[in-house]
Amino acid sequence: MSMPADNPIHDVAIVGLGPVGAIFANLLAKSGLRVAAVERVADIYDKPRAITLDHEALRVLQAIGLGDFMEQAIAPHNGSHYLGVDGEIIKIFDPMPPPFPLGWIPNVTFVQPDLEQALRDRLADYPHADIFLAATGVALQQDDGAVMLTARRESGEEFLIRARYLVGCDGANSFVRKQLGIGLDDLAFDEWWMVVDTLTSDPARRPAKSFQYCWPSRPGTFVPGPRNLRRWEIKLLPGEDPEAAGAPDNVVKLLKGFTDISDLTIWRSAVYRFHALLGQRWRDRRVLLMGDAVHQTPPFLGQGLCAGIRDAVNLAWKLRLVLRGDAGDALLDSYEIERKPHVRAVVASAKEFGKIIGELDPVAAVERDVRLRADLKAGKAETIRQKFIPDLVSGLIARDAALAGRLFVQPHVRAPDGRTCRLDDLLKLEFAIVTTAAAPMAWLSEASSSAWQRLSGERVVITASGKSSDSDGLLTVIERDGLFADWMRQHDATAVVVRPDRYVFGAARNAGELNMLVEQLLQNLSAER
């Protein structure tokens, strides 16, 4: 099958349609881009792998139209208790109190196959998204104008996909990464763990919170999932053979060390090597990598899938701006610049918690318990899990401006049609200028204003009282909990420039600062166009 050489019929080709690839494909398709995705397996893997999501990931799922679905599909993650050698608490993660900054419960559990099905169903709604299942990427070439992917169906038939860009979302053994010859840096974590997913016939039997069993004799983790899903992660000890450990009778034996199993049916068990790896490069001209293809983290912060979702939302809008001519190709370099240090920091925290949980030396474990318990008692221990997730520190942000690199809050607001919803439901995935009153909107100079329109930027006023309205390209909404007002007051800001991925470019106090921010943003986007 041949294609006209000079005319790529797809904007973006995606290799791998796991949750990260499917979210990325949805983000691109929703903004009107022509997408082709190849996935080597025909069916969704029917067992859960990831089990936790955070509010940033939920907000991305909301952006692709799955907000209502997720409301029904998640259960709150009610925090974690770390238990020391004596079975008593040594460390705590508490749920964050409301109002929730991003409009969602900050940590939740979910059932992965259900989400993947919803993602595929949603993707099927886009006529300009071509999905090739049971097809494997076998070769890759690129030139100045396009990327050519050769894919092979199970029948052995090969076909070509030609796209302006290609993104490898194809997991830890990424074909795309290997084709590019990109190495992984080892961040020094390597342990074998068994993951056991069970279904309980008595959901009220165990507390609705997670436990970290920091026991040198056998470290483990308990995570209650939605409905009747209950998970244990159990560390293998030195000298234990991962192959033999996975035998059904051994799974039962290990599980009995943590709980009475009379109400449990084992859904699946798998032995994993928990790694910490980071891709040396995330981009090779027209080809980029995301998710497990370019980073792997131990699961002790529940951030593996969340990190991949952050990649997807970071890159999607940048590709869109470049493809429609609103930014130079150099903008795509900011993807790695922004995401790599973020992933490195998250991996470092996950490793730290992994070390606490997995300590095998009984003497060191007792010392650890004394130290952590003292920190907890003295109020020195950080108990909110989200505090370990960093902001953006570089890339496309106005580094000297207030709030730059922070996640923009998402209040519940009254829409012009009278319903109450989350703010993002009223916005497109574009840049936005958001102010605390109507007056600061008039600060925009004529030049800033017309440039903002050319960029399809939105203008939003969020206030505490009055009427919601939408006219002349200005959306005015009334917020419910004072979340935005408090946040802006706290940071002495009156206007804020927000990126399409809801990270803040920068905040302003006055007209001069606001016009400077808009000018700086436009300059950054047009660099090398």
KAGIVEN-V760030 format. One record per helix or strand of 2 or more residues. SS is the DSSP state (H for helix, E for strand). FROM is the first residue (numbers start at 1). LEN is the number of residues. If there is no record, write none. Layout:
# KAGIVEN-V760030
ss:SS from:FROM len:LEN
ss:SS from:FROM len:LEN
This chain:
# KAGIVEN-V760030
ss:E from:10 len:6
ss:H from:19 len:12
ss:E from:35 len:5
ss:E from:52 len:3
ss:H from:55 len:9
ss:H from:67 len:7
ss:E from:75 len:2
ss:E from:80 len:4
ss:E from:89 len:6
ss:E from:107 len:3
ss:H from:112 len:12
ss:E from:129 len:5
ss:E from:135 len:8
ss:E from:147 len:7
ss:E from:158 len:11
ss:H from:175 len:6
ss:E from:184 len:17
ss:H from:203 len:3
ss:E from:210 len:4
ss:E from:220 len:5
ss:E from:229 len:7
ss:H from:242 len:4
ss:H from:248 len:9
ss:E from:264 len:16
ss:E from:283 len:2
ss:E from:287 len:3
ss:H from:291 len:3
ss:E from:295 len:2
ss:H from:304 len:20
ss:H from:329 len:30
ss:H from:362 len:16
ss:H from:385 len:4
ss:E from:412 len:3
ss:E from:420 len:3
ss:H from:423 len:4
ss:E from:432 len:4
ss:H from:439 len:5
ss:H from:446 len:9
ss:E from:458 len:6
ss:E from:469 len:3
ss:E from:474 len:6
ss:H from:483 len:8
ss:E from:495 len:4
ss:E from:503 len:6
ss:H from:511 len:16
